[in-house]
């Protein structure tokens, strides 16, 4: 168990639980570091057939922690690690997912949520862009849906998230949805899982290798811009930023 990520193991499945309720499991530098370390251990543990990534509280992940954001390259590294991990990674969501949290879902091989979960790309509303998280999302989601929700910041429900490709499946009880998935992973040969995942993730890793440096630079530039400073200040002060047209 790390400071902000709890680990538990049951019959070949290691569950990593984001446990930072004070900031709604936002991606702080500390949380990114803890999750990176926990995934590294899972990737070399012969007893781990697959990883489930879940959360405490009512929010899976609120996106980047605006008070303690991770360096963009650290977030890129975490997302790439999930994609390249030689174990399938399954997201289990029972709460809200915002901004960078959707990057975690995109990096996972399988993502399931309960029907109470909600999703939103809120970056444009604070003056930045979903730059880094586009790396795992663009190859895996519906382009028209991604354009709409990234450009508007609208909230979408679990059923729409499935249609858009952000989720694999959704249902009233996420554990019921995941039961056959986890049973299938337990029945699969470890070598076969690793090689099959390698085949499936090749286009995603190509995107990382081709575009990560440019998108990391874009993210850093936008976060340092006057509009982002106004957007983040407005968010923390719970008011509309200056550019909102009434």
N, C-alpha and C positions, 0 to 999 in steps of 0.2 A: 504493500500500500504506500503510495506516494502522498505528498501533501494535498494535492487537489484532484488526484485520480485514484480511486479505489479499485483494487483488482480482486476477482474471485474466480474460482475454477470449478467446473462441474462437467464430468464425463466428456473431456476433450474440448470443451468450450471455455475460453477465458473471457470473462466479462470485465470490461473497463468502464467505470462509471465516473463521468464528469461530476465533481463534487465541490463546486464553488458557488454556493447559493447566494453569497453576498453580492455577486455581480451577475447573477443569472447565467452562470457558466460561460461568461464572456471570455474571449480568447486573449487573456493577458499573457505577458511574457512568461510568467510562472506556469500557467496552465499549459501553454504550448510546450514548455520544457518538460513538464511532468508527463504529458501524454506521449511526447516523443520518446522519452526514456521507457515508459511502460510498453509501447509498441515494439521497441527494440528487443526487450526481454521476450515478448510473445513470438517475435520472428525467429528466435533461436531456441525456443522451448519445444522439445520433441513431444511433449504432452499436450501441446495446444494444436488442435485440429483447425480451429477457427476462432475469430475474435468477435465479440459483440460489443459495440460501442453504445452506451446509454447514458442516463443522466439522473441526478436527483432533482426534485422540485418541479415546477411547472414550465420550465424553459430548458430545452435541449441545449441550445447555445444562442446567446444574444448577439453574436458577431464579435468584432474586435472590441477589446476593452479600451475605451477612449481615454481612460485615465492612465493606463499602463499597457499600451499596444505593443505587440511583439514586433521585432524588425520584420519587414516584408519577406526577407530571405528565410527567416525562421518559419513563417507560415507556409511559404513555398515548400520548404523542406518537409514539414509535417504532412502536407497534402500528398506530396510525392511518395513519402514513406508509406502512407496508407495504400496508395495505388500499387506500389512495388512490393509490399510485404508478401512473403511467400506463404501466406495464410489468407483465406478469405476474411474480409472484414464486413460485418453486418451491422447496420445502424438500427437501433431500437428507440423509437421516438414516441413519447406520450405528452409532449408539450410543444411550446412555440420554438420556431427556428427562424433566425433572422440573419441576413447579410452573410458574414463569414461562416456562420453555422451551416449554411447551405453548401459551402465549399466542402465541409466535412462529409455531408450527405453525398455530394457528387463524387468524392474520392472513394467512398465505400463501394464494395462490389454489389451489395444488396442493401436496400433501405426500406424499412417498414415503419408505419406509424399508426397510432390510434386515430379515430375520427375526430377527436377533440384537438388534434394538433393543427397549428396554423403556420404559414410560411410567408416570408416577404424579403425581397431584395431592397433594403432600405438605403443603400449607398447613395443613390442620387438625391435623396432627401437631406443628406448631410454634406453634400458637395463633393463626393468622391465617386468612384466607379468600381464595379465588381471585377477589378482587374485580375488579381491573383486567383480568385476562386473560379474565374472563367476557364482556367486550365483543365480541371477535371469535368466541368459542366458542359462546355461547348461540344465535346465529342459524344455526350451521353443524353442530351435533352432535345426536346422539340424546338427548332429554331424560332418559329413564330411565337410560341408561348414564352420562350426565354426573352425574346425582344420585348414583348408586352410588359412582362413583370419586372424586367431589369430597368426599362425606361420609365415606368410609372411608379414603382415602389408599392403597387397594390398588394393587398393581402390575398392569399389563396388558401383554400381548404385542402384537406388531405386527398379528396377525390380528384381535384384539379391538379394537385401535385403529382399524382399517379399518371394522369393523362399527359402532363408535361414532361414526364421522365425524371422528375426529381425523386420520386419514390418508386419502388418496385411494387408495393402493395400496401393497402390500408384496410383497417377493419375496426369494429367497435372495441375488440380486445386484441391488442398488438401481440400478445404472447400466443394467442390462438393462431394468428396469422403466421407467426414465426415457427410454430411447432413443427410443421413438415419441412421447413427450410433447415432447421437445426438437425432434424433427424436425417435428412439427406446428406448434410455435411459430415455427420458422424459415421455414415455408412460409406463414405468415399475414401479411396486410398490417398494417403498424404501426398505421395509423389504426383499422382494424377491431379489432385487439387492444385498443387503448385504450378504444374505445367499448363493446366487448363486456364488458370488465372493469368499466367504469362501471355497466353495467346489472346485472351480477351482484353487485356489492358495495354497491349502494344500500341494502339493508336493514341491512347491517353498519354502514355509515357513519351511518345514522339512529340506531342504538343508541349509537354514540359521541357523537353530538351531543345525544342525549336524556339519557344516563346517566353520561357520563364524570365530570362534576364530583362527583356524589354518590358514585360508587364510589371516586374518588380520595380523597375525605374519609374514607370508610369504611376504606380501606387504611391511611391515615396514622394513624387512631385505633386500629386494631387493632395495628399495629406498635409503637405506644407503650404498649400495655397491659401490665399485670403478667404475664398469661398468656403473651403473646408473648415477653417478656423471659425468662421461665422456659423456654419452648420453645426459643428460639434458644440460650440458654446450654446447655441439655441437649444440643442437637444438636452444638454445638461441643465439648462435653465427652464426647460419644459415650455418653450415658446416656439412660434414659427420663425424660421430664418428670414432675413430681410428680403430675399428674392421671391417669396411666396406672393402670388397675385391673388388678391382678395376678390 
